Amino acid sequence: MIDFLLNRRSTPLKLMSSENGPSRDEINTILTAAARVPDHNKVFPWHFTVLQGEQRREAGHMIGDIYATKFPDAPTEKLSQVRDTFMRAHTVIIVTSRIREAGAPIWEQALSAGAASYNLCLAANAIGYGTNWLTEWYCFDDTVKKAFGLDERDHFAGFIYIGAQTEKPEDRDRPDLNAITTFWEKDKPLNKGDDYGRKGRGYPEDGFDFSKIKRG
């Protein structure tokens, strides 16, 4: 188990088959593992949507139509790329965080959905498939959410792409644990990693307010 965890990595979509992937029984096993995660008050704050076969193309055309409406001047090549989004892997499983009114803090419910997403990846990897957990533009588009049947309590945790590896990916850089780990002592500064790693878009000026996520 520890060797598996120390060597796992995401599989780039260019190294993933769109023709070979998990069977229905394997998907049931993968989802059973995904659902065995920490879940305060047993509220099951997530649900799964599976895209396979022609449903991948149908879902892709759905978001392609949304994209075309939002960007009427988008080139044909870009629209075609969007419509083929879900054809890049054999299976795409959507993990949706659903905030429930059940006494469990919103932040913990969101974390549980993230844990379910990762367990899903680990289970598929353990069976022998490559995975890639993506959050592209459609994850954050309200029209796409509505098209997939989500409401205000739902947020896409991610789209997990699954398929047989066509080639083993090379490993990538991993964090320096000394930059992000502190063995606590009173008044000792924490190693938070703020000056380490790739720089993102920065901390939002208004902070992170999870109270804005509506409950059921």
BAVEX-95500 format. One record per atom (N, C-alpha, C): residue number from 1; residue in one letter; atom name; x, y, z. Coordinates in steps of 0.2 Angstrom, whole numbers, plus 2048, in hexadecimal, padded with zeros to 3 digits. Example, Ala and Ser with C-alpha at 12.3 -4.5 7.8 and 13.67 -1.06 7.14 Angstrom:
BEGIN
<1,"A","N",<842,7E4,827>>
<1,"A","CA",<83E,7EA,827>>
<1,"A","C",<842,7F0,827>>
<2,"S","N",<840,7F5,823>>
<2,"S","CA",<844,7FB,824>>
<2,"S","C",<840,800,827>>
% end
This chain:
BEGIN
<1,"M","N",<804,7FA,800>>
<1,"M","CA",<800,800,800>>
<1,"M","C",<804,806,800>>
<2,"I","N",<80A,806,804>>
<2,"I","CA",<80E,80C,805>>
<2,"I","C",<812,80E,7FE>>
<3,"D","N",<814,808,7FB>>
<3,"D","CA",<817,809,7F5>>
<3,"D","C",<812,80C,7EF>>
<4,"F","N",<80C,809,7EF>>
<4,"F","CA",<807,80C,7EB>>
<4,"F","C",<806,813,7EC>>
<5,"L","N",<805,815,7F2>>
<5,"L","CA",<804,81C,7F3>>
<5,"L","C",<80A,821,7F2>>
<6,"L","N",<810,81E,7F3>>
<6,"L","CA",<816,822,7F2>>
<6,"L","C",<818,823,7EA>>
<7,"N","N",<815,81F,7E6>>
<7,"N","CA",<816,81F,7DF>>
<7,"N","C",<810,821,7DA>>
<8,"R","N",<80A,822,7DD>>
<8,"R","CA",<805,824,7D9>>
<8,"R","C",<806,82B,7D6>>
<9,"R","N",<803,82C,7D0>>
<9,"R","CA",<803,832,7CD>>
<9,"R","C",<7FD,833,7C8>>
<10,"S","N",<7FB,839,7C7>>
<10,"S","CA",<7F6,839,7C1>>
<10,"S","C",<7F8,838,7BB>>
<11,"T","N",<7F4,835,7B6>>
<11,"T","CA",<7F6,834,7AF>>
<11,"T","C",<7F4,839,7AB>>
<12,"P","N",<7F8,83D,7A7>>
<12,"P","CA",<7F6,842,7A2>>
<12,"P","C",<7F1,83F,79D>>
<13,"L","N",<7EC,843,79B>>
<13,"L","CA",<7E7,840,796>>
<13,"L","C",<7EA,83D,790>>
<14,"K","N",<7F0,840,78E>>
<14,"K","CA",<7F3,83E,788>>
<14,"K","C",<7F6,837,788>>
<15,"L","N",<7F7,834,78F>>
<15,"L","CA",<7F9,82E,790>>
<15,"L","C",<7F4,829,792>>
<16,"M","N",<7ED,82B,791>>
<16,"M","CA",<7E8,827,793>>
<16,"M","C",<7E3,825,78D>>
<17,"S","N",<7E1,81F,78E>>
<17,"S","CA",<7DD,81C,788>>
<17,"S","C",<7D6,81E,789>>
<18,"S","N",<7D3,820,783>>
<18,"S","CA",<7CC,822,783>>
<18,"S","C",<7C8,81C,781>>
<19,"E","N",<7CB,816,77F>>
<19,"E","CA",<7C7,810,77D>>
<19,"E","C",<7C7,80A,783>>
<20,"N","N",<7CC,80A,787>>
<20,"N","CA",<7CD,805,78C>>
<20,"N","C",<7CC,808,793>>
<21,"G","N",<7C8,805,797>>
<21,"G","CA",<7C7,808,79E>>
<21,"G","C",<7C3,803,7A2>>
<22,"P","N",<7C0,805,7A8>>
<22,"P","CA",<7BD,801,7AC>>
<22,"P","C",<7B6,7FE,7AA>>
<23,"S","N",<7B5,7F8,7AC>>
<23,"S","CA",<7AE,7F5,7AB>>
<23,"S","C",<7A9,7F8,7B0>>
<24,"R","N",<7A3,7F6,7AF>>
<24,"R","CA",<79E,7F8,7B4>>
<24,"R","C",<79F,7F6,7BB>>
<25,"D","N",<7A1,7EF,7BB>>
<25,"D","CA",<7A3,7EC,7C2>>
<25,"D","C",<7A9,7F0,7C5>>
<26,"E","N",<7AE,7F2,7C1>>
<26,"E","CA",<7B4,7F5,7C3>>
<26,"E","C",<7B2,7FC,7C6>>
<27,"I","N",<7AD,800,7C2>>
<27,"I","CA",<7AB,806,7C4>>
<27,"I","C",<7A7,806,7CB>>
<28,"N","N",<7A3,800,7CC>>
<28,"N","CA",<7A0,7FF,7D2>>
<28,"N","C",<7A5,7FF,7D8>>
<29,"T","N",<7AA,7FB,7D6>>
<29,"T","CA",<7AF,7FA,7DC>>
<29,"T","C",<7B3,801,7DD>>
<30,"I","N",<7B4,805,7D8>>
<30,"I","CA",<7B8,80B,7D8>>
<30,"I","C",<7B3,810,7DD>>
<31,"L","N",<7AD,810,7DB>>
<31,"L","CA",<7A8,815,7DF>>
<31,"L","C",<7A7,812,7E6>>
<32,"T","N",<7A7,80C,7E7>>
<32,"T","CA",<7A6,809,7EE>>
<32,"T","C",<7AC,80C,7F2>>
<33,"A","N",<7B2,80C,7EF>>
<33,"A","CA",<7B8,80E,7F3>>
<33,"A","C",<7B8,816,7F3>>
<34,"A","N",<7B5,819,7EE>>
<34,"A","CA",<7B5,820,7EF>>
<34,"A","C",<7B0,823,7F4>>
<35,"A","N",<7AB,81F,7F6>>
<35,"A","CA",<7A6,820,7FB>>
<35,"A","C",<7A9,81E,802>>
<36,"R","N",<7AE,81B,803>>
<36,"R","CA",<7B1,819,809>>
<36,"R","C",<7B6,81F,80C>>
<37,"V","N",<7B4,824,80D>>
<37,"V","CA",<7B8,82A,80F>>
<37,"V","C",<7B5,82D,816>>
<38,"P","N",<7B9,831,819>>
<38,"P","CA",<7B7,834,81F>>
<38,"P","C",<7B1,839,81D>>
<39,"D","N",<7AB,838,821>>
<39,"D","CA",<7A5,83C,820>>
<39,"D","C",<7A2,83D,826>>
<40,"H","N",<7A3,843,829>>
<40,"H","CA",<7A0,845,82F>>
<40,"H","C",<798,845,82F>>
<41,"N","N",<796,842,834>>
<41,"N","CA",<78E,841,835>>
<41,"N","C",<78B,83C,830>>
<42,"K","N",<78F,839,82C>>
<42,"K","CA",<78D,834,826>>
<42,"K","C",<787,837,822>>
<43,"V","N",<789,83D,81F>>
<43,"V","CA",<784,841,81B>>
<43,"V","C",<785,83F,813>>
<44,"F","N",<78B,83C,812>>
<44,"F","CA",<78C,83A,80B>>
<44,"F","C",<78C,840,806>>
<45,"P","N",<790,845,807>>
<45,"P","CA",<790,84C,804>>
<45,"P","C",<793,84C,7FD>>
<46,"W","N",<791,847,7F9>>
<46,"W","CA",<794,846,7F2>>
<46,"W","C",<790,841,7EE>>
<47,"H","N",<790,842,7E8>>
<47,"H","CA",<78D,83D,7E3>>
<47,"H","C",<791,83D,7DD>>
<48,"F","N",<790,837,7D9>>
<48,"F","CA",<794,836,7D3>>
<48,"F","C",<790,835,7CD>>
<49,"T","N",<792,837,7C8>>
<49,"T","CA",<78F,837,7C1>>
<49,"T","C",<795,834,7BC>>
<50,"V","N",<793,82E,7B9>>
<50,"V","CA",<797,82B,7B5>>
<50,"V","C",<796,82C,7AD>>
<51,"L","N",<79B,82E,7AA>>
<51,"L","CA",<79B,82F,7A2>>
<51,"L","C",<79F,829,79F>>
<52,"Q","N",<79B,825,79B>>
<52,"Q","CA",<79F,820,797>>
<52,"Q","C",<79C,820,790>>
<53,"G","N",<79F,81D,78B>>
<53,"G","CA",<79C,81C,784>>
<53,"G","C",<79A,822,781>>
<54,"E","N",<794,822,77E>>
<54,"E","CA",<792,828,77A>>
<54,"E","C",<78F,82D,77F>>
<55,"Q","N",<78E,82C,785>>
<55,"Q","CA",<78C,831,78A>>
<55,"Q","C",<791,836,78B>>
<56,"R","N",<798,834,78A>>
<56,"R","CA",<79D,839,78A>>
<56,"R","C",<79D,83E,785>>
<57,"R","N",<79B,83C,77F>>
<57,"R","CA",<79A,840,779>>
<57,"R","C",<794,845,77A>>
<58,"E","N",<78F,842,77D>>
<58,"E","CA",<788,846,77E>>
<58,"E","C",<78A,84B,783>>
<59,"A","N",<78D,849,788>>
<59,"A","CA",<78E,84E,78E>>
<59,"A","C",<793,854,78B>>
<60,"G","N",<798,851,787>>
<60,"G","CA",<79D,856,784>>
<60,"G","C",<799,85B,77F>>
<61,"H","N",<795,859,77B>>
<61,"H","CA",<791,85D,777>>
<61,"H","C",<78D,862,77B>>
<62,"M","N",<78A,860,781>>
<62,"M","CA",<786,864,785>>
<62,"M","C",<78A,86A,788>>
<63,"I","N",<790,868,78A>>
<63,"I","CA",<794,86E,78C>>
<63,"I","C",<797,872,787>>
<64,"G","N",<798,86F,781>>
<64,"G","CA",<79A,873,77B>>
<64,"G","C",<795,878,779>>
<65,"D","N",<78F,876,779>>
<65,"D","CA",<789,87B,777>>
<65,"D","C",<789,881,77C>>
<66,"I","N",<78B,87F,783>>
<66,"I","CA",<78B,884,788>>
<66,"I","C",<791,889,786>>
<67,"Y","N",<796,886,784>>
<67,"Y","CA",<79C,88A,783>>
<67,"Y","C",<79B,88E,77D>>
<68,"A","N",<798,88C,778>>
<68,"A","CA",<796,88F,772>>
<68,"A","C",<792,895,773>>
<69,"T","N",<78D,894,778>>
<69,"T","CA",<789,89A,77A>>
<69,"T","C",<78C,89F,77D>>
<70,"K","N",<791,89D,782>>
<70,"K","CA",<795,8A2,785>>
<70,"K","C",<79A,8A6,781>>
<71,"F","N",<79D,8A2,77C>>
<71,"F","CA",<7A2,8A5,778>>
<71,"F","C",<7A0,8A4,771>>
<72,"P","N",<79C,8A8,76E>>
<72,"P","CA",<799,8A7,767>>
<72,"P","C",<79F,8A8,762>>
<73,"D","N",<7A4,8AB,764>>
<73,"D","CA",<7A9,8AC,75F>>
<73,"D","C",<7AF,8A7,75F>>
<74,"A","N",<7AE,8A2,764>>
<74,"A","CA",<7B3,89D,764>>
<74,"A","C",<7B4,899,75E>>
<75,"P","N",<7BB,898,75C>>
<75,"P","CA",<7BC,894,756>>
<75,"P","C",<7B9,88D,756>>
<76,"T","N",<7B8,88A,750>>
<76,"T","CA",<7B5,884,74F>>
<76,"T","C",<7BA,87E,753>>
<77,"E","N",<7C0,87F,752>>
<77,"E","CA",<7C5,87B,755>>
<77,"E","C",<7C4,87A,75C>>
<78,"K","N",<7C3,880,760>>
<78,"K","CA",<7C2,880,767>>
<78,"K","C",<7BC,87D,769>>
<79,"L","N",<7B6,87E,765>>
<79,"L","CA",<7B0,87B,767>>
<79,"L","C",<7B0,874,766>>
<80,"S","N",<7B4,871,761>>
<80,"S","CA",<7B4,86A,760>>
<80,"S","C",<7B8,867,766>>
<81,"Q","N",<7BD,86B,768>>
<81,"Q","CA",<7C1,868,76E>>
<81,"Q","C",<7BD,868,774>>
<82,"V","N",<7B9,86D,775>>
<82,"V","CA",<7B5,86D,77B>>
<82,"V","C",<7B0,867,77B>>
<83,"R","N",<7AD,866,775>>
<83,"R","CA",<7A8,860,774>>
<83,"R","C",<7AB,859,775>>
<84,"D","N",<7B1,859,774>>
<84,"D","CA",<7B5,852,775>>
<84,"D","C",<7B8,852,77C>>
<85,"T","N",<7B6,856,780>>
<85,"T","CA",<7BA,857,787>>
<85,"T","C",<7BA,850,78A>>
<86,"F","N",<7B4,84D,78A>>
<86,"F","CA",<7B3,846,78E>>
<86,"F","C",<7B5,840,78A>>
<87,"M","N",<7B7,841,784>>
<87,"M","CA",<7B9,83B,780>>
<87,"M","C",<7C1,83A,781>>
<88,"R","N",<7C4,83E,785>>
<88,"R","CA",<7CB,83D,786>>
<88,"R","C",<7CD,837,78B>>
<89,"A","N",<7C8,834,78E>>
<89,"A","CA",<7C9,82E,792>>
<89,"A","C",<7C3,829,791>>
<90,"H","N",<7C5,823,793>>
<90,"H","CA",<7BF,81E,792>>
<90,"H","C",<7B9,81F,797>>
<91,"T","N",<7BB,822,79D>>
<91,"T","CA",<7B5,823,7A2>>
<91,"T","C",<7B7,82A,7A5>>
<92,"V","N",<7B2,82E,7A6>>
<92,"V","CA",<7B2,834,7AA>>
<92,"V","C",<7AD,833,7B0>>
<93,"I","N",<7AF,834,7B6>>
<93,"I","CA",<7AB,834,7BC>>
<93,"I","C",<7AB,83B,7BF>>
<94,"I","N",<7A5,83E,7C0>>
<94,"I","CA",<7A4,844,7C3>>
<94,"I","C",<7A3,843,7CA>>
<95,"V","N",<7A7,846,7CE>>
<95,"V","CA",<7A6,846,7D5>>
<95,"V","C",<7A3,84D,7D7>>
<96,"T","N",<79D,84D,7DA>>
<96,"T","CA",<79A,853,7DC>>
<96,"T","C",<799,854,7E3>>
<97,"S","N",<79B,859,7E6>>
<97,"S","CA",<79A,85B,7ED>>
<97,"S","C",<793,85E,7EE>>
<98,"R","N",<78F,85A,7F3>>
<98,"R","CA",<789,85D,7F4>>
<98,"R","C",<788,85F,7FB>>
<99,"I","N",<787,865,7FD>>
<99,"I","CA",<787,867,804>>
<99,"I","C",<780,865,807>>
<100,"R","N",<780,862,80C>>
<100,"R","CA",<77A,860,80F>>
<100,"R","C",<779,863,816>>
<101,"E","N",<773,864,818>>
<101,"E","CA",<771,867,81E>>
<101,"E","C",<770,861,823>>
<102,"A","N",<776,860,826>>
<102,"A","CA",<776,85A,82B>>
<102,"A","C",<77B,85B,831>>
<103,"G","N",<77D,861,832>>
<103,"G","CA",<781,862,838>>
<103,"G","C",<788,861,837>>
<104,"A","N",<78A,85F,831>>
<104,"A","CA",<791,85F,82F>>
<104,"A","C",<794,865,82C>>
<105,"P","N",<799,868,82F>>
<105,"P","CA",<79C,86E,82C>>
<105,"P","C",<79D,86E,824>>
<106,"I","N",<79B,874,821>>
<106,"I","CA",<79C,874,81A>>
<106,"I","C",<7A3,872,817>>
<107,"W","N",<7A8,875,81B>>
<107,"W","CA",<7AF,874,819>>
<107,"W","C",<7B0,86C,819>>
<108,"E","N",<7AE,869,81E>>
<108,"E","CA",<7AF,861,81F>>
<108,"E","C",<7AB,85E,819>>
<109,"Q","N",<7A5,860,817>>
<109,"Q","CA",<7A2,85C,812>>
<109,"Q","C",<7A6,85D,80B>>
<110,"A","N",<7A8,863,80A>>
<110,"A","CA",<7AC,864,804>>
<110,"A","C",<7B3,860,804>>
<111,"L","N",<7B6,860,80A>>
<111,"L","CA",<7BC,85B,80A>>
<111,"L","C",<7BA,854,809>>
<112,"S","N",<7B4,852,80B>>
<112,"S","CA",<7B2,84B,80A>>
<112,"S","C",<7B2,849,803>>
<113,"A","N",<7AF,84E,7FF>>
<113,"A","CA",<7AE,84D,7F8>>
<113,"A","C",<7B5,84D,7F5>>
<114,"G","N",<7BA,851,7F7>>
<114,"G","CA",<7C1,850,7F5>>
<114,"G","C",<7C4,849,7F6>>
<115,"A","N",<7C3,847,7FC>>
<115,"A","CA",<7C5,840,7FE>>
<115,"A","C",<7C2,83B,7FA>>
<116,"A","N",<7BB,83C,7F8>>
<116,"A","CA",<7B8,837,7F4>>
<116,"A","C",<7BB,837,7ED>>
<117,"S","N",<7BD,83D,7EA>>
<117,"S","CA",<7C0,83D,7E4>>
<117,"S","C",<7C7,83A,7E4>>
<118,"Y","N",<7CB,83B,7E9>>
<118,"Y","CA",<7D1,838,7E9>>
<118,"Y","C",<7D1,830,7EA>>
<119,"N","N",<7CC,82E,7EF>>
<119,"N","CA",<7CC,827,7EF>>
<119,"N","C",<7CA,823,7E9>>
<120,"L","N",<7C5,827,7E5>>
<120,"L","CA",<7C3,825,7DE>>
<120,"L","C",<7C9,824,7DA>>
<121,"C","N",<7CE,829,7DA>>
<121,"C","CA",<7D4,828,7D6>>
<121,"C","C",<7D8,822,7D8>>
<122,"L","N",<7D9,822,7DF>>
<122,"L","CA",<7DD,81C,7E1>>
<122,"L","C",<7DB,815,7E0>>
<123,"A","N",<7D4,815,7E0>>
<123,"A","CA",<7D1,80E,7DF>>
<123,"A","C",<7D2,80C,7D7>>
<124,"A","N",<7D1,811,7D3>>
<124,"A","CA",<7D2,810,7CC>>
<124,"A","C",<7D9,80E,7CA>>
<125,"N","N",<7DE,812,7CE>>
<125,"N","CA",<7E5,810,7CD>>
<125,"N","C",<7E7,809,7CF>>
<126,"A","N",<7E4,807,7D5>>
<126,"A","CA",<7E5,801,7D8>>
<126,"A","C",<7E3,7FB,7D3>>
<127,"I","N",<7DD,7FC,7CF>>
<127,"I","CA",<7DB,7F8,7CB>>
<127,"I","C",<7DF,7F7,7C4>>
<128,"G","N",<7E3,7FD,7C3>>
<128,"G","CA",<7E8,7FD,7BD>>
<128,"G","C",<7E7,802,7B8>>
<129,"Y","N",<7E2,807,7BA>>
<129,"Y","CA",<7E0,80C,7B5>>
<129,"Y","C",<7E4,813,7B7>>
<130,"G","N",<7E5,817,7B2>>
<130,"G","CA",<7E7,81E,7B3>>
<130,"G","C",<7E2,822,7B5>>
<131,"T","N",<7E3,827,7B8>>
<131,"T","CA",<7DE,82C,7BA>>
<131,"T","C",<7E0,833,7BA>>
<132,"N","N",<7DC,838,7B9>>
<132,"N","CA",<7DE,83F,7B9>>
<132,"N","C",<7D8,843,7BB>>
<133,"W","N",<7D9,846,7C1>>
<133,"W","CA",<7D3,84A,7C4>>
<133,"W","C",<7D4,851,7C2>>
<134,"L","N",<7CF,853,7BE>>
<134,"L","CA",<7CF,85A,7BB>>
<134,"L","C",<7C9,85E,7BD>>
<135,"T","N",<7CB,865,7BE>>
<135,"T","CA",<7C6,86A,7BF>>
<135,"T","C",<7C7,86F,7BA>>
<136,"E","N",<7C4,86E,7B4>>
<136,"E","CA",<7C5,873,7AE>>
<136,"E","C",<7BF,878,7AF>>
<137,"W","N",<7BE,87C,7AA>>
<137,"W","CA",<7BA,882,7AA>>
<137,"W","C",<7B2,880,7AB>>
<138,"Y","N",<7B0,87A,7A9>>
<138,"Y","CA",<7AA,878,7AA>>
<138,"Y","C",<7A8,876,7B1>>
<139,"C","N",<7AD,875,7B5>>
<139,"C","CA",<7AC,874,7BC>>
<139,"C","C",<7A9,87A,7C0>>
<140,"F","N",<7AA,880,7BD>>
<140,"F","CA",<7A9,886,7C0>>
<140,"F","C",<7A3,88A,7BD>>
<141,"D","N",<7A0,887,7B8>>
<141,"D","CA",<79B,88A,7B4>>
<141,"D","C",<794,888,7B6>>
<142,"D","N",<790,88D,7B8>>
<142,"D","CA",<78A,88C,7BB>>
<142,"D","C",<785,889,7B6>>
<143,"T","N",<786,88B,7B0>>
<143,"T","CA",<781,888,7AA>>
<143,"T","C",<783,881,7AA>>
<144,"V","N",<789,87F,7AA>>
<144,"V","CA",<78B,878,7A9>>
<144,"V","C",<788,874,7AF>>
<145,"K","N",<789,877,7B5>>
<145,"K","CA",<786,873,7BB>>
<145,"K","C",<77F,872,7BA>>
<146,"K","N",<77B,877,7B8>>
<146,"K","CA",<774,876,7B7>>
<146,"K","C",<773,871,7B2>>
<147,"A","N",<776,870,7AD>>
<147,"A","CA",<775,86C,7A7>>
<147,"A","C",<776,864,7AA>>
<148,"F","N",<77B,864,7AF>>
<148,"F","CA",<77C,85D,7B2>>
<148,"F","C",<778,85B,7B7>>
<149,"G","N",<773,860,7B9>>
<149,"G","CA",<76E,85E,7BE>>
<149,"G","C",<770,861,7C5>>
<150,"L","N",<775,865,7C5>>
<150,"L","CA",<777,867,7CC>>
<150,"L","C",<773,86D,7CE>>
<151,"D","N",<773,86E,7D5>>
<151,"D","CA",<76F,874,7D7>>
<151,"D","C",<774,878,7DC>>
<152,"E","N",<772,87D,7DF>>
<152,"E","CA",<776,881,7E3>>
<152,"E","C",<77A,87E,7E9>>
<153,"R","N",<778,878,7EB>>
<153,"R","CA",<77B,875,7F0>>
<153,"R","C",<781,870,7ED>>
<154,"D","N",<781,870,7E6>>
<154,"D","CA",<786,86C,7E3>>
<154,"D","C",<78C,870,7E0>>
<155,"H","N",<792,86D,7E1>>
<155,"H","CA",<798,86F,7DE>>
<155,"H","C",<79C,86A,7DB>>
<156,"F","N",<79F,86A,7D5>>
<156,"F","CA",<7A3,865,7D2>>
<156,"F","C",<7A9,865,7D6>>
<157,"A","N",<7AB,85F,7D9>>
<157,"A","CA",<7B1,85E,7DC>>
<157,"A","C",<7B6,85C,7D7>>
<158,"G","N",<7B4,859,7D2>>
<158,"G","CA",<7B9,858,7CC>>
<158,"G","C",<7B6,853,7C7>>
<159,"F","N",<7B9,853,7C1>>
<159,"F","CA",<7B8,84E,7BC>>
<159,"F","C",<7BE,849,7BC>>
<160,"I","N",<7BD,843,7BE>>
<160,"I","CA",<7C2,83E,7BE>>
<160,"I","C",<7C2,83A,7B8>>
<161,"Y","N",<7C7,83B,7B4>>
<161,"Y","CA",<7C8,837,7AD>>
<161,"Y","C",<7CC,831,7AF>>
<162,"I","N",<7C9,82B,7AC>>
<162,"I","CA",<7CC,825,7AD>>
<162,"I","C",<7CD,821,7A7>>
<163,"G","N",<7D3,81E,7A6>>
<163,"G","CA",<7D4,819,7A0>>
<163,"G","C",<7DA,815,7A1>>
<164,"A","N",<7DB,810,79D>>
<164,"A","CA",<7E2,80D,79D>>
<164,"A","C",<7E7,811,79B>>
<165,"Q","N",<7ED,810,79E>>
<165,"Q","CA",<7F3,814,79C>>
<165,"Q","C",<7F6,812,796>>
<166,"T","N",<7F7,816,791>>
<166,"T","CA",<7FA,814,78B>>
<166,"T","C",<802,815,78C>>
<167,"E","N",<804,818,791>>
<167,"E","CA",<80B,819,792>>
<167,"E","C",<80C,81B,79A>>
<168,"K","N",<811,818,79D>>
<168,"K","CA",<812,81A,7A4>>
<168,"K","C",<814,821,7A4>>
<169,"P","N",<811,826,7A8>>
<169,"P","CA",<813,82D,7A9>>
<169,"P","C",<81A,82D,7AD>>
<170,"E","N",<81E,832,7AB>>
<170,"E","CA",<824,834,7B0>>
<170,"E","C",<821,837,7B6>>
<171,"D","N",<825,836,7BB>>
<171,"D","CA",<823,83A,7C1>>
<171,"D","C",<824,841,7C1>>
<172,"R","N",<821,845,7C5>>
<172,"R","CA",<822,84C,7C5>>
<172,"R","C",<825,84E,7CC>>
<173,"D","N",<827,855,7CC>>
<173,"D","CA",<82A,857,7D2>>
<173,"D","C",<825,857,7D8>>
<174,"R","N",<828,855,7DE>>
<174,"R","CA",<824,854,7E4>>
<174,"R","C",<826,859,7E9>>
<175,"P","N",<822,85B,7EE>>
<175,"P","CA",<824,861,7F2>>
<175,"P","C",<82A,85F,7F7>>
<176,"D","N",<82E,864,7F9>>
<176,"D","CA",<832,863,7FE>>
<176,"D","C",<82F,863,805>>
<177,"L","N",<82F,85D,808>>
<177,"L","CA",<82B,85D,80F>>
<177,"L","C",<82D,862,814>>
<178,"N","N",<833,864,814>>
<178,"N","CA",<836,868,819>>
<178,"N","C",<833,86F,818>>
<179,"A","N",<830,871,812>>
<179,"A","CA",<82D,877,810>>
<179,"A","C",<826,877,813>>
<180,"I","N",<823,872,814>>
<180,"I","CA",<81C,871,815>>
<180,"I","C",<81A,86E,81C>>
<181,"T","N",<81F,86C,820>>
<181,"T","CA",<81E,868,826>>
<181,"T","C",<821,86B,82C>>
<182,"T","N",<81E,86B,831>>
<182,"T","CA",<821,86E,837>>
<182,"T","C",<81F,869,83D>>
<183,"F","N",<825,867,840>>
<183,"F","CA",<824,863,847>>
<183,"F","C",<823,868,84C>>
<184,"W","N",<81D,869,84F>>
<184,"W","CA",<81B,86F,852>>
<184,"W","C",<81F,870,859>>
<185,"E","N",<821,876,85A>>
<185,"E","CA",<823,878,861>>
<185,"E","C",<820,87F,862>>
<186,"K","N",<81F,880,868>>
<186,"K","CA",<81C,887,86A>>
<186,"K","C",<820,88D,867>>
<187,"D","N",<81C,891,864>>
<187,"D","CA",<81F,897,861>>
<187,"D","C",<823,896,85B>>
<188,"K","N",<824,890,859>>
<188,"K","CA",<828,88F,853>>
<188,"K","C",<824,890,84C>>
<189,"P","N",<827,894,848>>
<189,"P","CA",<823,895,841>>
<189,"P","C",<821,88F,83D>>
<190,"L","N",<81C,88F,83A>>
<190,"L","CA",<819,889,836>>
<190,"L","C",<81C,88A,82F>>
<191,"N","N",<81E,884,82C>>
<191,"N","CA",<820,884,826>>
<191,"N","C",<81A,883,821>>
<192,"K","N",<818,888,81E>>
<192,"K","CA",<812,888,81B>>
<192,"K","C",<812,888,813>>
<193,"G","N",<819,888,811>>
<193,"G","CA",<81A,887,80A>>
<193,"G","C",<818,88D,806>>
<194,"D","N",<817,893,809>>
<194,"D","CA",<815,899,805>>
<194,"D","C",<81A,89B,800>>
<195,"D","N",<821,89A,801>>
<195,"D","CA",<826,89C,7FD>>
<195,"D","C",<829,896,7F9>>
<196,"Y","N",<825,891,7F8>>
<196,"Y","CA",<827,88B,7F5>>
<196,"Y","C",<822,888,7EF>>
<197,"G","N",<825,885,7EA>>
<197,"G","CA",<820,883,7E5>>
<197,"G","C",<81E,888,7E0>>
<198,"R","N",<81A,885,7DB>>
<198,"R","CA",<817,889,7D6>>
<198,"R","C",<812,88F,7D9>>
<199,"K","N",<813,895,7D6>>
<199,"K","CA",<80F,89A,7D9>>
<199,"K","C",<808,89A,7D5>>
<200,"G","N",<803,89B,7D8>>
<200,"G","CA",<7FC,89B,7D5>>
<200,"G","C",<7FA,8A2,7D4>>
<201,"R","N",<7F3,8A3,7D4>>
<201,"R","CA",<7F0,8AA,7D3>>
<201,"R","C",<7F0,8AE,7D9>>
<202,"G","N",<7F2,8AB,7DF>>
<202,"G","CA",<7F3,8AF,7E5>>
<202,"G","C",<7EC,8AE,7E9>>
<203,"Y","N",<7ED,8B1,7EF>>
<203,"Y","CA",<7E7,8B0,7F4>>
<203,"Y","C",<7E2,8B5,7F2>>
<204,"P","N",<7DB,8B3,7F2>>
<204,"P","CA",<7D6,8B8,7F0>>
<204,"P","C",<7D6,8BE,7F6>>
<205,"E","N",<7D4,8C4,7F4>>
<205,"E","CA",<7D4,8C9,7F8>>
<205,"E","C",<7CF,8C8,7FE>>
<206,"D","N",<7C9,8C5,7FC>>
<206,"D","CA",<7C4,8C5,801>>
<206,"D","C",<7C4,8BE,804>>
<207,"G","N",<7CA,8BA,803>>
<207,"G","CA",<7CB,8B4,807>>
<207,"G","C",<7C6,8AE,804>>
<208,"F","N",<7C6,8A9,808>>
<208,"F","CA",<7C2,8A3,806>>
<208,"F","C",<7BC,8A3,80B>>
<209,"D","N",<7B6,8A4,808>>
<209,"D","CA",<7B0,8A4,80D>>
<209,"D","C",<7AB,89E,80B>>
<210,"F","N",<7AC,898,80F>>
<210,"F","CA",<7A8,893,80D>>
<210,"F","C",<7A1,894,810>>
<211,"S","N",<79F,899,814>>
<211,"S","CA",<799,89A,816>>
<211,"S","C",<794,89C,810>>
<212,"K","N",<797,89E,80A>>
<212,"K","CA",<793,8A0,805>>
<212,"K","C",<790,89A,801>>
<213,"I","N",<793,894,803>>
<213,"I","CA",<790,88E,800>>
<213,"I","C",<789,88C,803>>
<214,"K","N",<784,88C,7FF>>
<214,"K","CA",<77D,88B,803>>
<214,"K","C",<77C,884,805>>
<215,"R","N",<779,883,80A>>
<215,"R","CA",<777,87D,80D>>
<215,"R","C",<770,87B,80A>>
<216,"G","N",<76F,874,80B>>
<216,"G","CA",<768,872,808>>
<216,"G","C",<762,874,80C>>
% end
